Amino acid sequence: MRPRGTAGEFRPVVGVDEAGRGPLAGPVVAAAVALPTPNTVAGLTDSKKLSQKRREALHGALLAGAAAAGLGWAEPDEIDAVNVLQATHRAMERAVSAVGLPGAHVRIDGSSRPSGLPDAECIVGGDLSDQAISAASILAKVTRDRWMAAYDTRYPGYGFASHKGYGTADHRAALARLGPSPIHRRSFKTS
């Protein structure tokens, strides 16, 4: 059931999630998704529970079947300037704005609400329990993974296509050998 607005009308629900808070390199990407009623995209869950192949298939189905979707991101220099949590909040606000559904009921995965979304509902574990948040989780993850694969071509030697910027042993070895690239977060400890 959709939440009711003040006049009793049903409000659209927009789910929000992010990808890329923990890596040493690359942006934080947030997605916001409004699903149609009834939802026609089956198999939605937390993106981390799905194979890359399944995420890719659902990504295409979501782009074709979502009532509305938007992306927002924060680049490494913004993450370094304001910290990763505040940068994540900014990316979420940008994603919700890109959806273009003023007055929507916004549901965010997690327990931290961006100041620019004061009426949003935070749901811990929402990427598993809320279909719109699950959809946002998938869109954010696939989008960020694709960007990191593109960065792998632009900045060869770091292995971005395989580890997506996370602090794996191979990534740390590449950092020791090559030094940081322009997409590395300078505020993150790399050793």
N, C-alpha and C positions, 0 to 999 in steps of 0.2 A: 504494500500500500504506500502511496506517495504522501508526503507531509502536506497538510493543509495550510494555506496562507491565512492571513487575517480575515479575509472575506469568505473563507470556506473553499476557495478554489484550490485545485491540486497544483502543487509546485513541482517543477522538474527537479530530479535529484542528480547532482554532479559528484562523481567520485574522484578523489585526488590521491595520487601517490607519486613517489620519486624514485629515481635510480641514480646511484653514483655518489652517495655521501661519503663512503669510506675509502675510495681509491686515492692513490698518490697523484694521479694525473687525470685530466679531462674535466668536463663540466658536470654539474648536477643537472639532471633533466627531470622536470615534473610534467605529468600529464593530467588532464582533467577530462572526464568522459561523462556524458549523459546518454544512457541507454534508452532505446525505445520501450514502450509498454505495449505488449509484453516483450521482454528481451528475446531476440531471435538468435543471439550468438551463444551457442552451447559450449561448455567445457571451461568456463572462466574460473580461474583461481589465482593465487599468488604466483607471479612470474617465476619466482625461484623454485617452484614445484614443477615447472614444465621444462621439457627439453627445448633446445634452441629451435629445432624443427617445428615443434608444436607452437611455441611462441610466435614464430614467423607466420604460421598459418592463421593463428588467431588475430595477429596484427592486421593482416589483410581483411579478415572477416569483420573486425571492429571498424576499420576505416570505411568499409562498405555499409555496415549496419548500424553504426552509432547514430543517435539523434544529433549529437554535437560532440566535438572533441577539440582540445587545444593543448598546445605545448608551451612550456616556459623553461628557461634554463638560466644558470649562473655559470659564468666562465671562471677559470682558475684565479684570475686576478681579482675578481669580485669575492670569491671564496676567501682568498688571502686577506682582503681588505676588511671584511665584516665578520668572518668566521663561517664555518660550514653550515651551522644551524640557521643563522640569519640569511645566508645565501639560498639555502633550501626554501625557506619561507618566501623569499622574493620570487623564486622560480615557481612556487605553487600559486602565488598571487597572479603572476603573469599567465600561467596556464588557465586559471579560472577566468581571467579577463578575456583570454583568447577564445574561450567557449562561447561567449556572447549571450549568456542567459541570465540577465539581471533578475534578482529575486529568487534564484534557484536555491534549493536546500543543498549545501555543500557538506560532503562527508570526507574527512581526511584520515588516511591511515596513520595511526600513531597517537601520541598523547600531547603533541605540541602544536598549538594553533597559531598560525601567522597573525600578526597584529592587523594586517589588511583584510583579514577574513574573520571579523569578530563574532559572527553568528554561526561559523562553521562548527560541525559536530566532529569531534575526534573519536576514532574507534580503534583501540588497540587490537591488532590482528585483523583489521578491516580488509586487508588484501586477501584474506582467506574467507571472511564471512559476508562481505558485501560485494555484489556483482559489479557495481559501478567502480568501486575501488580496485577490484581485481582487474577490470578492463584498463584502468589507468596504470596499474602496475605493469601490465603487459606492454602498453604503448610506450611508457617511459623506458623500460628495459630494452626493448627492441630498438628504439630510436637511439639511445645512448650507445648500445653495442655497435650499431651501424656507424655512428660517428667515430668510435674508437677504431674500427676497422679502417676507416678512411684516414685517420691520423697515423695508422701504422704505415701507410704508403707515404705519407708526407714526412714522417719522422721515423725512418727505418732504423732497425737495430734494437728498439725497445721492446718489441713483441706486443704492442697494444692490441692487435687483433686477437691474440690468444688470452691474455690476462685482463684486458679491458681497463688497464690502469691500476688494478689492485696490487698490493704490495707482496707479490709472490717472490720466491727466491730468484727466479730468472729476471724479474723486473728489477729487483734490487742490484743484481749483478750488472745489468745493463746500465743502471744509474751510476754505479761505481766506475764503470768503464767509460761511459759517454758524458756523464754529467747530466743535469736536468735539461729537458727540452722546454720549448716555450709553453707547453700545455701542462707542465708539472706544477703542482701546488707548492709554493715555497714555504708555506706555513705548516705543512705536514712533515712530521719527523720521518726521514727515509732510512734511518739506520737502526 
